[in-house]
Every structure is written in structure tokens, then in C-alpha cells.
Amino acid sequence: MFRLESCAPARLIALLMALGLLASGCASHEEADRVRLRVDGRAWEGPAVSQEAGEGLRVYVTRDGKPLIDLPFGEAHSVQVLLPGGGENTVAITGDAVYMEHADCDNQDCVNMGAVTRDNLELRVMGGFIICLPHKISVEVRDG
């Protein structure tokens, strides 16, 4: 029998996200295509997955399990994810830390998860993840 208390926290969140997606129905490809990104104030037209992944830590942003963008952890960027229907999240990458700077959802859990840094990556309950359940957005810091 499956027991929730036996799951690591990050796996539990991923499971809850998946169950939420199943309960609400999977997003259509058309909806995913309407997600817009702004990086450092400019519309992002680049590929979701960098061709120059390289070594070191990377920041991966996905929505509903689909890749939106990946960027080097060590470079400063502001990534706005603009959702259909007006939802918005802003991911701040400072070069030393990654955090959810803004979310227009009601609960603000993702904003309150705090920053992921090199020093706390292995110590955080959520590891390298920051997750916005209402908007189905996941930010993950991991090795390229």
C-alpha cells in the first residue's frame, strides 16, 4: 500500500502536482503555447532548452511539466512567466540565489519558499525546487 509519510518532501510535492493535473485535466497544447516569457524585460523568443547547457548549476522553469526556459545559475536574470488568463510569476536569478520574486496567486507559498543557493541546495526541504501549485510552475536548480 502507498504511504504518503514514506515520500521525500520533493517527491510528495511532485506527486501532489501530478494528482492536481489529473484532477483538472491535462492542459492542451494550445494553452501551453500561449504562455509568454519575458527575460530581463524583453519578450523571450529563444529555445526553451539552451543549446549551451554547459557544466555547473542551471535553473529550469517548467509549466505543467513542459519546459519553458533554462538558464545558468551564475548569471543574473529576471524571468516573467505570463499565463493565459492573466496569471503571472516572476523568478529572480541573482547569480548567487534563485527565488520566486512575485506570484499573483492567492496563497503565495512559492514566494514564501525562500531562495535556493549553492549553500542550501542540499539542505532545503524542497531541495532545489520552488513550486507554484496554482499556476503549475516549477523552478528547479540542478546540475546541467
C-alpha positions as CSV (number, residue, x, y, z in Angstrom):
1,M,0.0,0.0,0.0
2,F,1.2,3.5,-0.8
3,R,2.0,5.6,2.2
4,L,2.4,9.4,1.9
5,E,4.6,9.7,5.0
6,S,7.2,7.5,3.3
7,C,7.7,10.0,0.5
8,A,10.5,12.6,0.5
9,P,9.1,16.1,0.6
10,A,10.1,17.0,-3.0
11,R,8.6,13.7,-4.3
12,L,5.4,14.4,-2.3
13,I,5.0,17.8,-3.9
14,A,5.6,16.3,-7.4
15,L,3.0,13.7,-6.6
16,L,0.5,16.3,-5.5
17,M,1.2,18.4,-8.6
18,A,0.6,15.3,-10.8
19,L,-2.6,14.5,-9.0
20,G,-3.8,18.0,-9.4
21,L,-3.1,17.9,-13.1
22,L,-5.0,14.6,-13.4
23,A,-8.0,16.0,-11.4
24,S,-8.1,19.2,-13.5
25,G,-7.4,17.5,-16.8
26,C,-4.2,18.0,-18.7
27,A,-3.6,21.4,-20.3
28,S,-4.0,21.4,-24.0
29,H,-1.0,22.1,-26.3
30,E,-2.8,25.2,-27.3
31,E,-2.8,26.5,-23.7
32,A,0.8,25.7,-23.2
33,D,1.7,27.6,-26.4
34,R,0.0,30.7,-25.1
35,V,2.4,31.0,-22.1
36,R,4.6,34.0,-22.7
37,L,8.1,34.7,-21.2
38,R,9.9,37.9,-20.6
39,V,13.6,37.7,-19.7
40,D,15.2,40.9,-18.3
41,G,12.2,42.9,-19.5
42,R,12.2,41.6,-23.1
43,A,10.0,39.1,-24.8
44,W,11.8,35.7,-24.9
45,E,11.9,34.1,-28.4
46,G,14.7,31.7,-27.7
47,P,14.6,28.0,-27.3
48,A,13.2,26.5,-24.0
49,V,16.2,24.3,-23.6
50,S,19.6,26.0,-24.0
51,Q,21.8,24.6,-26.7
52,E,24.8,25.6,-24.5
53,A,23.9,23.8,-21.3
54,G,27.5,23.5,-20.2
55,E,28.6,22.5,-16.7
56,G,27.5,23.8,-13.4
57,L,24.2,24.7,-11.9
58,R,21.2,25.5,-14.1
59,V,17.8,27.0,-13.4
60,Y,15.0,25.1,-15.2
61,V,11.5,26.6,-15.3
62,T,8.6,24.4,-16.4
63,R,4.8,24.8,-16.6
64,D,2.6,21.7,-16.4
65,G,5.7,19.6,-16.9
66,K,6.6,21.3,-20.2
67,P,10.0,23.1,-20.3
68,L,9.8,26.9,-20.6
69,I,13.4,28.0,-20.2
70,D,16.7,27.0,-18.7
71,L,19.4,29.5,-17.7
72,P,22.8,29.4,-15.9
73,F,22.5,29.7,-12.2
74,G,25.5,32.1,-12.1
75,E,24.0,34.8,-14.3
76,A,21.6,37.4,-13.1
77,H,18.2,37.4,-14.8
78,S,14.5,38.2,-14.2
79,V,12.1,35.8,-15.8
80,Q,8.4,36.7,-16.0
81,V,6.0,33.9,-16.8
82,L,2.8,35.3,-18.2
83,L,-0.1,32.8,-18.3
84,P,-3.3,32.7,-20.3
85,G,-6.0,34.4,-18.3
86,G,-3.6,36.9,-16.7
87,G,-1.6,34.8,-14.2
88,E,1.9,35.9,-13.6
89,N,5.1,34.7,-11.8
90,T,8.5,36.3,-11.7
91,V,11.6,34.2,-11.0
92,A,14.7,36.1,-9.8
93,I,18.1,34.7,-10.6
94,T,20.7,36.9,-8.9
95,G,23.9,34.9,-9.7
96,D,24.1,33.6,-6.1
97,A,20.4,32.7,-5.5
98,V,17.1,31.8,-7.2
99,Y,13.7,32.7,-5.7
100,M,10.2,33.4,-6.7
101,E,10.0,37.2,-6.5
102,H,6.4,37.6,-7.4
103,A,3.3,35.5,-8.0
104,D,-0.3,36.8,-8.4
105,C,-1.9,33.7,-6.9
106,D,-3.7,33.8,-3.6
107,N,-1.6,31.6,-1.3
108,Q,2.0,32.9,-2.0
109,D,3.5,29.6,-1.0
110,C,6.1,29.8,-3.8
111,V,7.2,33.3,-2.8
112,N,7.5,32.1,0.8
113,M,9.7,29.1,0.0
114,G,12.7,31.4,0.0
115,A,15.8,31.4,-2.0
116,V,17.8,28.4,-3.4
117,T,21.5,29.0,-3.0
118,R,24.6,26.8,-3.6
119,D,24.9,26.6,0.2
120,N,21.4,25.5,1.0
121,L,20.6,23.4,-2.1
122,E,21.1,20.1,-0.3
123,L,19.6,21.3,3.0
124,R,16.3,22.7,1.9
125,V,13.2,20.5,2.5
126,M,12.3,21.0,-1.2
127,G,15.9,20.7,-2.4
128,G,16.4,22.8,-5.5
129,F,12.6,23.2,-6.2
130,I,10.3,26.2,-5.9
131,I,6.8,25.3,-6.9
132,C,3.7,27.4,-7.6
133,L,0.8,24.9,-7.5
134,P,-2.0,27.3,-8.6
135,H,0.0,28.2,-11.8
136,K,1.6,24.7,-12.3
137,I,5.0,26.3,-12.4
138,S,8.1,24.6,-11.2
139,V,11.6,26.1,-10.8
140,E,14.4,23.7,-10.3
141,V,18.1,24.4,-9.6
142,R,20.3,21.4,-10.6
143,D,23.5,20.4,-12.3
144,G,23.4,20.9,-16.0
